[in-house]
Amino acid sequence: MNPVDTLAGALELRPGPARPNIRSTRPALVRALVQGKPAATVPDLLGRVFALCGGAHRLVARRAIAAAQGDDAAPTLDDRRQLQLDTLREQLRRIWLDWPAALSGHDPTAQDLATLRECPLSNRDATAGDVLRATRDWLATEALAMPASDWLRDWRADPRDWLSQWSAGAETLPARLLNDCRTRATLLGDAPHALRVHADTASLRELADRLRADLGFAAAPMASPGWRETGPWTRGADAGADRHANAWLRLGARLADAVCLALDDDAAAHHGAHWLQQGALMLNAGEGLAWCEMARGLLVHRVRLAAPGPAGPVQGRRADTEATTRIAEYDIVAPTEWNFHADGPVAQALRRLPPDAKPVQVRLLAAAFDPCVEVRVVGSAETHREPPHA
């Protein structure tokens, strides 16, 4: 079997109070997949394994390995720009490709798909500045029906009232879908318990300690004192996570995330390349940790490098070290593992649903938290499968 296919797995969601109501078949194969591999090859390998989030995984892997080698410098503008464009592209893909079925029960239309293909983010030949300017115009027309900066100003002033007003009046695809599912989605979910482990170095080191001590932690992470969630509504630059107290507002936060990313760079206003946080930390000699906020939430990689072999007689010492440095340990904690933990936010919401809840309700809940694997709804009137997202 292809190891990439094996790695994907699926999530089985069962409505009702019975425990457990989430079962993951996603195997913890990352360490086995990369252990012993040359460190220089791992970022591209993980970028291929996690294809749709590949840019974020590639970036964080590269920075974790660099930190293990003593380079934990602040992110460059290129790092910020890469993450900005990759995340913006992913958010819009999820809205146009996944939301129609998850929020309304209908696949995207041919016109919807044509609109997405016209998005300037697909232009890989233009400069980043040109792509972002064109994308803002595209968003204003196809997603918001108004200038992006005006939409974001009103969203930040009052997410609930603005989303209600805007989605009821605009005729764009995101507005129609959000308006149609509003009644159902506001009944799902509760106030977020935001994951903030990237807020300070001490919390990051504590997370690394838990990864080092417990091989199962990456697959089922829990923070002290309890479960946490991560998503576009828990960004480090936004202190208002508690305002997104249901699935509907979490969906709105995904659109707001795209709008923030498309605006001009502004560190004070948290726009553009300054919206998403990322960083790296040398933990010990040969051990590093890196993280970034990406489309689905907070992504963390930890790596420990094996000691390099002796330098060869012909090549320089640095070249030989780079060629022989290999992976001893590797851990990834992805947003899905926090959000779909057996006692996490989705599990809590599923327990409040009746056992015979319609699959459309479960799919809507899952879409708000956007898992990176296939979703299967079990134990209700029918069994439904969602296609994998990454």
C-alpha positions in Angstrom: 0.0 0.0 0.0 1.2 3.5 -0.7 2.4 5.0 2.6 0.8 8.3 1.7 -2.6 6.7 1.3 -2.2 4.8 4.5 -1.3 8.0 6.4 -4.6 9.7 5.5 -7.1 7.7 7.5 -10.6 8.9 8.3 -12.8 10.2 11.1 -16.0 8.5 12.1 -18.5 10.8 13.9 -21.5 9.5 15.8 -24.1 11.9 17.2 -25.5 11.3 20.7 -24.3 11.1 24.3 -22.7 7.7 24.0 -18.9 7.7 24.3 -16.7 7.6 22.4 -18.4 9.4 19.6 -15.3 10.1 17.5 -13.2 7.4 16.1 -10.0 8.1 14.1 -8.4 5.6 11.8 -5.6 8.1 11.0 -2.5 6.2 11.9 0.5 7.8 13.6 3.0 7.0 10.8 4.9 10.3 10.5 7.7 9.3 12.8 8.1 5.9 11.0 7.8 7.6 7.6 10.7 10.0 8.1 12.9 8.3 10.8 16.4 7.8 9.4 15.7 9.9 6.3 18.2 12.7 5.4 16.9 15.8 7.1 17.2 17.8 3.9 14.7 15.7 2.1 12.0 15.7 4.8 10.3 19.1 4.2 9.5 18.2 0.6 8.4 14.7 1.6 6.0 16.0 4.2 4.8 18.6 1.7 3.8 15.8 -0.6 2.2 13.7 2.1 0.0 16.5 3.3 -0.7 17.7 -0.2 -3.4 20.5 0.2 -1.6 21.9 3.3 1.7 21.1 1.8 3.1 24.6 1.8 2.6 25.0 5.6 4.1 21.6 6.4 7.0 22.2 4.1 7.7 25.6 5.7 7.4 24.4 9.3 9.5 21.3 8.7 12.2 23.4 7.1 12.2 25.8 10.1 12.1 23.0 12.7 15.1 21.3 11.2 16.9 24.7 11.0 16.1 25.3 14.6 17.6 21.9 15.6 20.8 23.0 13.8 20.9 26.3 15.8 19.0 28.6 13.4 15.8 29.8 15.0 15.8 33.3 13.6 12.5 35.2 13.1 10.6 34.4 9.9 11.6 36.3 6.8 9.2 38.2 4.6 9.4 35.4 2.1 8.3 32.9 4.9 5.4 35.2 5.8 4.4 35.7 2.2 4.5 32.0 1.4 2.3 31.2 4.3 -0.1 34.1 3.5 -0.6 33.0 -0.1 -0.9 29.3 0.7 -3.4 29.8 3.5 -5.5 32.3 1.5 -5.6 29.8 -1.4 -6.7 27.0 0.9 -9.4 29.0 2.6 -11.0 29.9 -0.7 -10.8 26.4 -2.0 -12.6 25.1 1.1 -15.3 27.7 0.8 -16.0 27.1 -2.9 -15.4 23.3 -3.0 -16.6 22.0 0.4 -19.1 24.5 1.8 -21.9 23.8 -0.9 -22.2 20.1 0.1 -21.6 20.6 3.8 -23.8 23.6 4.3 -26.6 23.1 1.8 -26.3 19.4 0.8 -25.6 20.3 -2.9 -22.4 19.9 -4.8 -20.8 23.1 -6.2 -22.3 24.1 -9.6 -20.3 24.4 -12.8 -20.5 28.2 -12.4 -19.2 28.0 -8.9 -16.2 26.0 -10.1 -15.6 28.4 -13.0 -15.6 31.3 -10.6 -13.0 29.6 -8.4 -10.8 28.9 -11.4 -10.9 32.6 -12.2 -9.4 33.5 -8.8 -6.0 35.3 -9.4 -4.4 33.0 -6.8 -4.1 30.4 -9.5 -1.7 32.7 -11.4 1.8 31.4 -10.4 3.6 33.6 -12.9 2.6 37.0 -11.5 4.3 38.7 -8.5 2.9 38.2 -5.1 1.9 41.9 -4.9 0.0 41.7 -8.2 -1.7 38.5 -7.2 -2.9 39.9 -3.9 -4.2 43.1 -5.5 -6.1 41.2 -8.1 -7.4 38.8 -5.4 -8.8 41.7 -3.4 -10.8 42.8 -6.4 -12.0 39.2 -7.0 -13.0 38.9 -3.3 -14.9 42.2 -3.4 -16.9 41.0 -6.5 -17.3 37.2 -6.0 -17.3 36.7 -2.2 -18.2 40.0 -0.4 -20.1 42.2 -2.8 -18.3 45.1 -1.2 -14.7 46.3 -0.6 -12.7 43.9 1.5 -11.5 46.5 4.1 -15.1 47.6 4.7 -16.3 44.1 5.2 -13.5 43.3 7.7 -14.1 46.5 9.7 -17.8 45.6 10.2 -17.0 42.0 11.0 -14.5 43.0 13.7 -16.9 45.4 15.2 -19.6 42.8 15.8 -19.2 39.3 14.1 -22.7 38.1 14.9 -24.7 41.1 13.9 -22.6 41.8 10.8 -22.7 38.2 9.5 -26.4 38.2 10.0 -26.9 41.4 8.1 -24.4 40.8 5.4 -25.4 37.2 4.6 -29.1 38.1 4.4 -28.5 40.8 1.8 -25.5 39.7 -0.4 -25.9 37.4 -3.3 -22.4 35.8 -3.4 -21.8 32.1 -2.9 -20.4 32.4 0.7 -23.3 34.8 1.7 -26.0 32.5 0.4 -24.5 29.4 2.0 -24.1 31.1 5.4 -27.6 32.6 5.3 -29.1 29.2 4.4 -27.4 27.3 7.2 -27.7 30.0 9.9 -30.5 28.6 11.9 -29.0 25.1 12.0 -25.4 26.2 12.5 -26.1 28.6 15.4 -27.4 25.6 17.4 -24.1 23.8 17.1 -21.0 24.3 19.1 -20.2 26.4 22.2 -17.8 29.1 23.3 -14.2 28.2 22.1 -11.5 27.1 24.5 -8.7 28.6 22.4 -5.4 26.9 22.0 -2.7 29.3 22.9 0.5 27.2 23.3 2.3 29.4 20.8 1.8 32.5 23.0 5.1 32.1 24.9 8.3 30.1 24.9 7.4 28.3 28.2 4.2 26.8 26.7 6.0 25.7 23.6 8.7 24.0 25.7 6.0 22.3 27.8 4.4 21.0 24.6 7.8 19.7 23.4 8.3 17.9 26.7 4.9 16.1 26.3 5.7 15.1 22.8 9.1 13.8 23.9 7.7 11.8 26.8 4.5 10.4 25.2 4.5 8.8 21.8 0.7 9.0 21.7 0.4 12.6 22.5 0.6 13.9 19.0 -2.4 11.8 17.9 -4.5 12.9 20.9 -3.2 16.1 22.4 -4.7 17.7 25.5 -3.7 21.0 27.1 -3.7 21.8 30.7 -6.3 22.0 32.2 -8.3 20.4 29.5 -9.3 20.2 25.8 -8.5 23.1 23.4 -9.5 24.0 19.9 -7.7 25.8 17.1 -8.9 27.4 13.9 -9.1 30.8 12.1 -11.1 32.1 15.1 -8.1 31.5 17.5 -5.4 33.5 15.8 -2.7 34.9 18.1 -3.3 38.4 16.7 -7.0 38.2 17.6 -8.1 38.2 21.2 -11.8 37.7 20.4 -12.0 33.9 20.1 -14.8 33.8 22.7 -17.1 35.8 20.3 -17.3 32.8 17.9 -19.6 30.8 20.1 -21.2 28.5 17.6 -20.5 26.7 14.3 -22.0 29.5 12.2 -19.6 32.1 13.6 -16.6 29.7 13.2 -17.6 29.4 9.5 -17.7 33.2 9.2 -14.2 33.3 10.8 -12.9 31.3 7.9 -14.1 33.9 5.4 -12.8 36.7 7.6 -9.4 34.9 7.7 -9.3 35.1 3.9 -10.2 38.8 3.9 -7.4 39.5 6.4 -4.9 37.7 4.3 -5.9 39.5 1.1 -5.4 43.0 2.5 -2.3 45.1 2.3 0.5 44.3 4.8 -0.2 46.2 8.1 1.5 44.9 11.3 -0.5 47.3 13.5 -3.9 46.3 12.0 -2.9 42.6 11.6 -3.5 42.4 7.9 -1.8 40.7 5.0 1.5 38.9 5.7 1.4 40.0 9.4 -1.9 38.2 10.2 -0.6 34.7 10.6 2.0 34.0 13.3 4.9 31.5 13.0 8.1 30.8 14.8 10.9 28.3 15.6 12.7 27.4 18.8 15.9 25.4 19.4 15.0 23.1 22.3 18.3 21.3 22.8 21.4 20.6 20.7 20.0 18.8 17.7 16.4 19.3 18.7 14.0 22.0 17.3 10.4 22.9 17.2 8.6 25.1 14.7 5.0 26.2 14.3 2.7 28.3 12.2 -1.0 29.3 12.1 -2.4 27.9 8.8 -5.8 27.3 7.3 -7.1 24.9 9.8 -5.4 26.3 12.9 -2.1 25.8 14.7 0.5 23.4 13.2 3.5 22.2 15.2 6.5 20.1 14.2 9.2 18.8 16.6 12.4 17.1 15.3 15.4 15.6 16.9 18.3 15.0 14.6 20.7 12.0 14.8 24.3 12.8 15.2 26.0 13.2 11.8 28.6 10.7 10.5 32.3 11.6 10.2 33.3 14.1 7.6 34.6 12.6 4.3 38.1 13.3 3.1 37.1 15.1 -0.1 34.0 17.2 0.6 34.0 20.0 3.0 32.9 19.3 6.6 29.7 21.4 6.2 28.6 19.7 3.0 29.2 16.3 4.5 27.3 17.2 7.7 24.3 18.4 5.6 24.4 15.2 3.5 24.6 12.8 6.5 22.3 14.5 9.0 19.3 12.3 9.5 16.1 12.3 11.4 16.0 10.5 14.8 12.5 11.6 16.0 9.7 13.5 14.4 6.4 14.6 15.7 3.5 16.6 14.1 0.6 18.0 16.0 -2.0 19.1 13.4 -5.2 21.1 14.1 -7.5 18.1 13.4 -6.0 16.2 16.4 -7.0 19.0 18.8 -10.4 19.7 17.4 -11.5 16.1 16.9 -10.0 14.7 20.1 -12.3 12.2 21.8 -13.1 14.8 24.5 -12.6 17.9 22.3 -15.0 20.6 21.0 -16.5 18.4 18.2 -17.1 15.5 20.6 -18.7 17.8 23.1 -21.1 19.2 20.4 -21.9 15.7 19.1 -23.0 14.6 22.6 -25.6 17.4 22.6 -27.2 16.0 19.4 -29.8 13.2 19.5 -28.6 9.8 18.3 -30.9 10.0 15.3 -29.6 13.5 14.3 -29.6 13.9 10.5 -26.2 13.5 8.9 -26.5 17.0 7.4 -26.2 18.4 11.0 -23.1 16.4 11.7 -21.6 17.4 8.3 -22.2 21.0 9.1 -20.5 20.7 12.5 -17.5 19.0 10.9 -17.3 21.7 8.2 -17.0 24.4 10.9 -13.9 22.7 12.3 -12.6 21.6 8.8 -10.8 18.2 9.4 -8.0 17.4 7.1 -9.2 13.8 6.5 -12.3 12.0 5.2 -15.4 12.2 7.5 -17.9 9.4 7.9 -21.2 9.9 9.7 -22.3 6.7 11.5 -25.1 5.6 13.7 -27.8 8.0 12.3 -30.5 7.5 9.7 -27.9 7.0 7.0 -24.1 6.7 6.6 -22.4 9.5 4.7 -18.9 10.0 3.6 -17.1 13.3 3.0 -14.2 13.4 0.6 -10.7 13.8 2.2 -9.4 17.4 2.3 -5.7 16.8 2.6 
